Amino acid sequence: MSFSSDVKEELSKLENLTNKENLKQELIGYLLSCNTNINKGKIKFSTESEYNINRLAKLLNNCKILDYKIEILDKSYIITFKQKEIEETLNQFLQIKANSIKLTDNELKNLKVANKQDETNLKAIVRGLFLGAGAMGNPEKTNQLSIGINLEENAKIIIQNLEENDIQFKIIKKGENYHIYTKDGEEISKLLAFVGANKAVLQFEGIRVEREMRNKINRIVNCEGANLNKTMNASIEQIEAINKLKKHGKFAQMDDNLKEIAQIRIKHPDANLTQIGQMLQVPIGKSGVNYRLKKILELAENIEN
């Protein structure tokens, strides 16, 4: 199972079916998702999750909408119910026309009141949206969460309400639908906690911390490897310069400081500048070692081949 499926399974098993108002809001979330379609007076919702379809069936039952049918087509579960019953049950919250489902002004006021009180209405509608058309990337590889929503207008309303609860998402268009999404791990955690997926939050955070630590270690290893390559390349160039000076009888003419550092470089080709400085009879710092080695390179460059 994917991480998205695990989250939806957890949300589908929430024991919060006693609050009738919240049930309606969660059902509204399903209806606003891009996996819900209207055709010839019937509303259809499709999903590959059996837990998800069972959750929606429970919502319909608790909202006294009993005339629905569940079918299985390939890997998908499809639930069909009458548009008329939804309109009668949720007429103060939704405006349904042709193939569009919009939030009414009354529902917008309802969400505003929720923001000022305990946010339960907004939590329920976002939970329904995630169950309806939410998707998450594998947290072991990436931070990404998106929810498909049927209309841009509805997506903007959800975004605005999430922002008022300190959860930041963006809107993108995919085909005919709009998606609210984020690639920020902290925002993903906040949204999962907001809709009640507490186990998923703990799991997601654990994976995220582990992945970030692994990436940090890889960066350190890569950096150290690059520094080692840089040191070895410089060492090879310096040793070649020293051998050139010896070949042309110029080595003996150098001052004792340059001779000493040249001999240490030949004996210790893998030593870095700091280590070479510590091996000198009179230790010097990294910049002093660098200066003397550069002087050796300059002397070698002045020799005519």
N, C-alpha and C positions, 0 to 999 in steps of 0.2 A: 504493500500500500504506500501511496505517496504521503508526504507530510500534510498536504491539503486534505486528503481523505481522512487522516487521523484527526485533524482539527474538526472537520465536519461531523465525524463520528462522536467526538466529545460533545459538541454543541447539540447534536441530535438527541443525546441522552440526558440533557439537563432536565432536572425535575422542577420545572417552574411553570407548570400548566394550570395553576390555580388563579393567576391574575388574568382575567379575561381581557382587560385593556391591553396588556402587553402581548397577549396572544394575537390580537388583531394587528398590532404593530409589526410583529414578526411575520405574519401572513402578508402584510403590505410589502415588507422587504422582499419576500419571494416573488410577489407580483411585479415589482419594479425591476427585477433582474432580467438580464438579456436572454435567459433560458426559458422565459415565459412568453407564449404566443397566443394571440386571439384570432380565431377564425370561425366565421359563421355562428356567432353567439356562444362559442365554446372557448374556454381558456385551457391551454395545455402547458404543463411544465415537465421538462425532461432532465434526467440526471443519471449518472452511472452508479450512484451510491444508494444502496438499499436502505441504509440508516436515514439518508436524507429524505427519501420518498415516504418513509414511515413517519418522519417528523412532520412533513407537510400534511399527511393524512390525519395525524393527531390534531394539528391546528384547525383543519377544516371541521373535524368532528366537534371540537370544543367550541367552535364558532357556529355550530348548528348547521353546517353545510354538509349534508349527508349523501347527496346524490353525486358521487364521483366514481370514476373507473380507473383502475391501475392496470397497465399493460406492460409487457416486456418485449422490446424490439432490439434484437442483437444484444449489445451490452448495456442498453439504456432502459431505464424505468420511466414510463410516461404516465402521468396522472392527468385526467381530464375532468373538468367540472364546468357547470353552466355559468356564463357571464352574468346572467340575470340574478342568480343567487348571490354572487359576489357584490354586485351593485346594491342589492337590497341590504346586505349585511354591512358593507363598508361605504355606503353612499355619502356619509359625512366626511370621509377621509380621501376617497378616490374619485376621479372623474375618468370614466372609461368611454372612449370614442373610437370606433373603427379598430385600428391596430395599436392605439396608444393608451397608456394608463398614466395619468398625471395625478400629482398630489393636489388636493383642494386647499383653499385658503384656510379652512378650518383645521386641516392637518398641519399646516405650517405653524399656526398658532399653538397647536398641541405640542409640537416639537420645541417651540420657543419656551413654553411653560416648563417643559421637561428640562431644558437647559438650566433654568433658574432653580429647579427643585432637585430631583434625584436622577435625572437623565434616563430613567427606565424606559420611556417611550423611544428615545433615540437609540439606546442600546438594543432594544428589541428589533427595531427596523433595520439596523445595521447587521445584526445577527442574521436576520432573514435574508438580507442581501448577500452576505457571505455564503450562507448555506445555498442560496439560489444560484450564484454565479461567481463565487470567490475562488481564487487560485493562488497558490504559493509555490515559489521555486524551492528546490531542495536546499535547505539551510546549510548543508555541509559544503555547498558550492557557491551559493549566492543569497543575498537578501532581496527578496522581491515578493510583493503582495499586490494583487489587483482584484477588482470586483467589477463585473460587467453590468452596466445599467442601461435600461432601454432608451432613455431620452437624455439629452444634454441638460435640459432644464432640471430634471430630477437629480442628475449627478451633481450639478452646481449647488443644489439645496443641501444634499448630503455633505458635500465638501465644506460648505459654510458652517453647518452644524457641528461637524467634527472639529473644525478650527476653533470654535467657541469652547470646545472641551480639550483644547491643547493637543489635538492630533492632526498632523499636517499631511495631506495627500494632494496629488495633482490629478488633472484630467487629461486623458488622451483618447483619440478616436480610433477604433479598430473596425473597419468595415462600416456597417450601419449603426453600430453600438458605441457607447461611450464607457470608458473604464476609469475608475478612480484607482490610483496606484502609488506605490512608493518603493524605493530601493534602500530606504533608511531603516537599519535594524531596530533602532530605538522606537521609531514610529510604528513598526510592525508589532513589536511587543506591546505597545500601548493599545493598539487596536484589538489585539487578541485578548488582552486583559479586559478591555472595555466591553466586549461581547460575551465574556464569561468563559473563555477557553484557558483556564488557569493552568492546567496540566501542560497544554501546548506552549504557554509562555515559558514555563520552567525548562521544558525540553529545548525550545528554540534558543533561549539564552545560553543554555549549556553548550549547545552545538556552536553557537555564534562565538562564544568566548574561546572554545577549543580551536575553531577555524582561524580566528584572528591571531591566537598564539602561534599556531602552526605557520601562518603566513609571516609573522614577525620573525620566527626562527629561520624560515627560508630566506627572508631578506638579509638577515645577519650573515647566514652561510654564504649567500651569493656575494655579499659585500666583501666578506673576508676572502673569498675566492678571487674576486677581482683585484683586491689589494695585493694578494700573494702573486698573482700574475704580473701585476705592475712592478712589484719588487724584483721578481725574477728577471723580467725583461730589462729593467734598469741595471741589474747586477751583471747580466750578460754583456751589455753595452760597455759597462765600466771595466770588466775583465778584458774584453777585446782591446780597449784603449790602453790598458796597462801592458798587455802583451806587445802591442804595437810600439810603445815607448821602449820596451826592453829590446825589441828586434832592431830598432834604429839607434840604439846606444844612448837614448835620452833619459832612461830611467835613473841612471846613476847621477845625472845632473840635477835631479829634483831635490828640493829641500827635504830634511828628515821627516817633517810632519806629513808630507805627501807620500813619502816612501812607506812610512808606518801604516798609514790608512790603506794604501794600495795592497800591502802584504796581508793585512787583515781581510780585505775584500776577497783576495784570491783564496785564502784559507777557509773563509766562511761565505760562500756565494749566496746562501739563502738567508743571511742575516739582514735585518732591516736597519735603517739609519740609526735608530735609537740604540740598538744592540751593538752596532759597530762603535758608536761613541763611547759606550761603557767598557769596551775592550782595549781602548787606548791607554797608554801609560799615564797620561794625564787626561782623564775623561772629559769629553765635551758634549754639548747638546746636539740635537737633531739638525738644527740649522747650520752648525759648524761643520758637521760631517758632510752635509749636502754641499756646502761651499767648497770643501777640499776635493770632493769627488768631481764636481763640475770643473774645477781647475785642472784636474787630470784629463778630463774629456777635452778641454780646450787645448791643452798641450799636444794631445794626440792628433786633434784636427789640424793643427798647424804644421804637422809633418807632411811633406810632399810625398805622395805615393810614387 
